[in-house]
């Protein structure tokens, strides 16, 4: 069975039927993997010509980003990609959320770019967590996941025996528990120093460092549909007009949540069955249902699952959808997130989707792809109780951002920032 799988992959690459199939392989499982990586140029050409993109080489860099020092590509994935080869999932986080990386890479099976906030001593803990993931879990982490670290200059890690840029050791004693399971929130340098989490800075670092033209800015706790990459790129090859340089389209994945101890559904049919049995729900149902409910969600769920991907419907972020903050595949051309907004104050994604509304983007909802939040249903947001001052601050900032955008691009009464 193993041998047949490898032969199939090789055949798929030669015929260029779905060239991105190489992303589902692991070099330790199939000896054709490395060969596949180096021989996809013929199959790539149609997609890359459509995208009009430029290749980017991964290399370790030290950058300044406002008050932050960024170690870009600090721990690099072994697999390299041309701009048209794949889709990069990008995610913000800190070491507390790194338990999700294995689930993500096993489902995504392609390039992942993770930006981790690591001030002070959290920097060293983060490196230990990365070493654990690369050494003690699936080889897919080493193959596909690139980690970026950043922190304020005022909270630079202190290391006397070695330079920070060379300090990472790519080994871990796998008889030990992963550091993120041992340490608690109260142990964090971030918590001890009352620092807020600069989530939009992390989002921007992760996205701008991606090698591929298509990116999927997501959340580290959101698990995507399996085989999404080959399905999406096949969809784009069938509809190149959706990806033309001047097109204004983003591709939405509906988001759901499942109860604690439930398995993540493997298909839309499985998801619908769980929904009917009340084991799955709309994401943040009761907390902010309009923020994440896709237009026509009942019709979407009831539509029969088919092979491949297509557009279920096309909508705008207007009217009933005016506070919608969907997750979607986009390109490196789309606006970034305003870095004046933090996680504690909520509403941090609203600035980007407001910008898309201002520019009259189409939100194309895909029919057979979805996201599932890490199992467990939240009934209230901890920020509301703990960070009211930050919420008020973010709300004021969002109003300011809206006025700034209206001044730059002109008013649009159909668009609302929050």
C-alpha positions in Angstrom: 0.0 0.0 0.0 2.9 2.4 0.8 4.6 1.6 -2.5 1.4 2.1 -4.4 0.8 5.5 -2.7 4.2 6.7 -3.8 3.8 5.5 -7.3 0.4 7.4 -7.5 2.0 10.6 -6.3 4.7 10.4 -8.9 2.2 9.8 -11.6 0.1 12.7 -10.4 3.2 15.0 -10.6 4.1 13.8 -14.1 0.6 14.4 -15.4 0.2 17.6 -13.5 -3.3 16.6 -12.5 -3.0 18.1 -9.0 0.6 19.1 -8.6 0.1 20.2 -5.0 -0.5 16.6 -4.0 3.2 16.7 -2.9 2.2 18.7 0.1 0.4 15.7 1.6 3.5 13.6 1.8 6.2 13.4 4.5 9.7 12.7 3.5 10.0 9.9 6.1 7.0 8.1 4.6 7.7 8.4 0.9 11.1 8.5 -0.8 9.6 10.3 -3.8 8.8 13.3 -1.6 12.1 15.1 -2.2 12.0 14.2 -5.8 8.5 15.6 -6.0 9.6 18.9 -4.5 12.3 19.4 -7.1 10.3 18.3 -10.1 7.1 20.3 -9.9 8.2 23.2 -12.1 6.4 21.9 -15.2 3.2 21.3 -13.3 3.4 24.6 -11.6 3.6 26.9 -14.6 -0.1 27.3 -15.3 -0.9 28.3 -11.8 2.1 30.6 -11.3 1.5 32.4 -14.6 -2.1 33.0 -13.5 -1.0 34.4 -10.2 1.7 36.7 -11.6 3.7 36.2 -8.3 7.4 36.3 -7.4 9.3 33.6 -5.5 10.7 34.4 -2.0 13.5 32.5 -0.4 13.3 31.7 3.3 16.2 33.1 5.2 16.7 34.1 8.8 16.4 37.9 9.3 16.4 40.3 12.2 14.0 43.2 11.7 12.7 46.2 13.6 8.9 46.6 13.5 8.0 49.7 15.5 8.7 49.0 19.2 9.3 45.3 18.4 12.4 43.3 17.4 11.5 40.5 15.0 13.4 37.3 14.4 11.9 36.3 11.1 12.2 32.7 10.0 14.1 32.0 13.2 13.4 28.3 13.0 12.7 27.4 9.4 10.8 24.5 7.8 12.9 22.2 5.7 10.5 22.3 2.7 10.8 25.3 0.5 8.0 26.5 -1.9 7.7 28.6 -5.0 5.0 31.2 -4.9 2.5 29.2 -6.9 3.2 25.8 -5.2 0.9 25.9 -2.3 -1.0 28.0 0.3 0.6 29.1 3.5 -1.5 29.0 6.7 -0.4 31.9 8.9 -1.2 32.1 12.6 -0.3 34.3 15.6 0.3 32.8 19.1 2.6 32.4 22.1 3.9 29.2 23.6 0.7 28.4 25.5 -1.0 27.5 22.2 1.7 25.4 20.6 -0.1 22.2 21.5 -2.2 23.0 18.4 0.6 22.9 15.9 0.6 19.1 15.5 -3.1 19.0 14.8 -2.7 21.9 12.3 0.1 20.5 10.3 -1.4 17.0 10.2 -4.6 18.5 8.7 -3.0 21.2 6.5 -0.1 19.2 5.2 1.6 22.3 3.7 3.5 25.4 4.7 2.6 27.0 8.0 4.0 30.3 9.2 3.6 31.0 13.0 4.6 34.2 14.7 5.1 33.9 18.5 5.2 36.7 21.0 8.1 35.9 23.3 9.2 38.7 25.6 11.8 38.3 28.2 12.2 34.7 29.6 9.2 33.6 27.5 11.7 33.6 24.6 13.7 30.7 26.0 10.5 28.7 26.9 9.3 29.2 23.4 12.5 27.8 22.0 12.2 24.7 24.2 8.6 24.2 23.0 9.6 24.5 19.3 12.5 22.0 19.9 10.0 19.6 21.5 7.6 19.9 18.5 10.4 19.3 16.0 12.0 16.5 17.8 9.3 14.6 19.6 6.1 14.8 17.5 5.3 14.3 13.8 8.1 14.9 11.3 5.6 17.1 9.4 6.4 19.9 11.9 10.1 20.0 10.9 9.1 19.7 7.2 6.4 22.4 7.0 6.3 24.8 10.0 8.4 28.0 10.2 8.5 29.9 13.4 9.1 33.6 13.9 9.7 35.2 17.3 9.2 38.8 18.4 9.3 41.0 21.5 9.5 44.6 22.5 13.0 46.1 22.7 12.1 47.0 26.3 11.6 43.3 27.1 14.6 41.8 25.3 15.6 38.3 26.5 18.8 38.3 28.5 21.4 35.7 27.6 25.0 36.0 28.7 26.6 32.8 27.4 25.5 33.0 23.7 24.1 35.4 21.1 20.3 35.3 20.8 20.4 34.8 17.1 22.3 31.5 17.5 20.8 30.2 20.7 18.3 27.7 19.4 19.2 24.0 19.9 17.2 21.7 17.7 17.1 18.8 20.3 14.8 17.8 23.2 14.7 15.0 25.7 11.4 13.3 24.6 11.1 11.6 28.0 10.1 15.0 29.4 6.7 16.6 29.0 6.3 19.4 26.5 7.0 22.8 28.3 3.6 24.2 27.3 2.0 21.5 29.4 4.2 22.1 32.5 4.1 25.9 32.7 1.0 27.9 33.6 -0.2 31.4 32.6 1.1 32.8 35.9 4.6 31.5 35.1 4.8 33.7 31.9 7.0 36.7 31.7 4.2 38.4 29.8 1.7 37.9 32.7 4.2 38.8 35.4 4.9 42.1 33.6 1.2 42.8 32.7 1.9 43.0 29.0 -0.8 42.9 26.4 -0.7 40.5 23.5 0.1 42.3 20.2 -2.0 39.9 18.1 -2.1 42.0 14.9 1.7 42.5 14.9 1.9 38.7 15.1 -0.6 38.3 12.3 1.3 40.6 10.0 4.7 39.0 10.8 3.4 35.6 10.0 1.7 36.6 6.8 4.3 38.8 5.2 7.0 36.1 5.8 5.0 33.5 3.8 6.6 32.2 0.6 3.4 31.6 -1.3 1.1 34.0 -3.2 -2.0 32.5 -1.5 -2.2 32.8 2.2 -4.7 31.6 4.8 -4.5 34.0 7.8 -6.1 31.8 10.5 -6.0 31.2 14.2 -3.7 28.6 15.8 -6.7 26.9 17.4 -8.7 26.6 14.1 -8.4 23.2 12.4 -9.0 23.2 8.6 -10.5 20.7 6.3 -8.1 18.0 5.2 -6.7 18.1 1.6 -7.7 21.8 1.3 -4.5 22.9 -0.5 -4.8 20.6 -3.6 -8.6 21.2 -3.8 -8.2 25.0 -3.7 -5.5 25.2 -6.2 -7.4 22.9 -8.6 -10.4 25.2 -8.1 -8.2 28.2 -9.0 -6.9 26.5 -12.1 -10.5 26.0 -13.2 -11.4 29.6 -12.4 -8.3 31.7 -13.1 -10.5 34.8 -13.3 -11.0 34.7 -9.6 -7.2 35.2 -9.0 -6.4 37.8 -11.6 -4.3 40.7 -10.4 -7.1 43.3 -10.2 -9.7 40.9 -8.8 -11.2 41.7 -5.4 -12.0 38.3 -4.1 -11.4 36.4 -0.8 -12.4 32.8 -0.2 -14.3 32.2 3.0 -14.2 29.0 5.1 -17.3 28.7 7.4 -16.3 28.2 11.1 -17.9 25.9 13.6 -17.2 24.6 17.1 -17.7 21.2 18.7 -18.2 20.2 22.3 -15.3 19.1 24.5 -14.1 15.5 23.9 -15.8 15.4 20.5 -13.7 14.5 17.4 -13.1 17.1 14.8 -15.4 16.2 11.8 -13.5 14.9 8.8 -16.1 15.9 6.1 -19.0 18.3 5.6 -21.3 15.3 5.8 -19.8 14.4 9.2 -20.2 18.0 10.3 -23.8 18.1 9.3 -24.5 14.9 11.3 -22.8 16.4 14.4 -24.8 19.6 13.9 -28.1 17.7 13.8 -27.1 15.8 17.0 -26.2 19.1 18.6 -22.6 18.0 19.0 -21.5 20.9 16.8 -22.6 24.6 16.6 -21.9 27.9 14.9 -18.7 29.4 16.3 -19.2 31.7 19.3 -22.9 31.0 19.2 -24.6 33.3 21.8 -21.4 35.3 22.3 -21.2 37.0 18.9 -23.2 34.9 16.5 -23.3 37.6 13.7 -19.5 37.9 13.9 -19.0 34.4 12.4 -22.2 33.1 10.9 -21.9 32.9 7.2 -24.9 34.1 5.1 -27.1 31.2 4.3 -25.5 28.9 6.8 -28.5 26.5 6.9 -28.5 26.2 3.1 -24.7 25.6 3.3 -25.1 22.8 5.8 -28.0 21.2 3.9 -26.2 21.3 0.5 -24.9 17.9 -0.4 -21.1 17.4 -0.2 -19.4 17.1 -3.5 -15.9 16.4 -4.6 -13.5 19.4 -5.0 -14.4 23.0 -4.2 -16.7 25.5 -5.7 -18.3 28.8 -4.6 -21.5 28.3 -2.6 -22.4 32.0 -2.7 -20.9 35.5 -3.0 -21.7 38.2 -0.6 -20.4 41.6 0.8 -19.6 42.6 4.3 -22.6 44.9 4.4 -26.2 45.0 5.7 -26.8 42.0 7.9 -23.1 41.1 7.6 -21.8 44.5 8.7 -20.0 43.1 11.8 -18.9 39.8 10.1 -15.3 38.8 10.7 -14.8 35.7 8.5 -11.6 33.7 8.0 -10.6 33.4 4.4 -7.9 32.6 1.9 -6.5 35.8 0.3 -3.3 36.9 -1.3 -0.3 39.0 -0.2 -2.0 42.0 -2.0 -4.8 42.3 0.6 -4.6 44.8 3.5 -2.8 43.8 6.7 -4.1 44.4 10.3 -3.7 47.6 12.3 -1.1 47.0 14.9 -2.5 49.5 17.3 -5.1 46.9 18.3 -4.3 44.1 20.8 -6.0 40.8 21.7 -7.3 41.8 25.1 -9.4 44.6 23.7 -11.2 42.4 21.2 -12.3 43.6 17.7 -8.8 43.3 16.4 -9.7 41.7 13.1 -12.4 44.2 12.3 -10.0 46.8 10.8 -9.0 44.5 7.9 -12.5 43.3 6.9 -13.6 47.0 7.1 -10.9 47.8 4.6 -12.1 45.1 2.3 -15.6 46.4 2.5 -14.3 49.9 1.7 -12.7 48.5 -1.4 -15.8 46.5 -2.4 -14.4 43.0 -2.1 -16.4 39.9 -2.9 -16.5 37.3 -0.1 -16.7 34.0 -1.9 -18.0 31.3 0.5 -16.6 27.9 -0.4 -18.9 24.9 -0.4 -17.0 21.9 0.9 -14.4 23.5 3.2 -14.7 24.6 6.8 -12.9 25.3 10.0 -13.4 23.7 13.4 -12.2 25.4 16.6 -10.2 23.3 19.0 -12.9 21.2 20.8 -14.6 23.0 23.7 -17.4 25.6 23.6 -16.8 29.0 25.2 -19.8 30.5 26.9 -18.2 33.9 27.7 -15.1 35.8 26.8 -12.6 36.3 29.6 -11.7 39.7 28.1 -15.1 41.1 29.0 -14.5 40.6 32.7 -10.7 41.0 32.9 -9.8 43.6 30.3 -12.7 46.2 30.2 -10.2 49.1 29.9 -8.5 47.5 26.9 -11.9 46.8 25.3 -12.8 50.5 25.7 -9.4 51.4 24.3 -9.7 49.2 21.2 -13.2 50.5 20.6 -11.9 54.1 20.6 -9.1 53.0 18.3 -11.5 51.3 15.9 -13.5 54.5 15.6 -10.3 56.4 14.9 -9.3 53.9 12.3 -12.7 54.1 10.6 -12.3 57.9 10.3 -8.8 57.6 9.0 -9.8 55.1 6.3 -12.8 57.3 5.3 -10.4 60.2 5.0 -8.0 58.2 2.8 -10.5 56.3 0.6 -13.7 58.3 1.0 -16.8 57.4 3.1 -18.9 54.3 2.4 -22.1 54.2 4.4 -22.5 50.5 3.6 -19.5 49.6 5.7 -19.2 49.4 9.4 -16.0 48.8 11.4 -17.6 47.2 14.5 
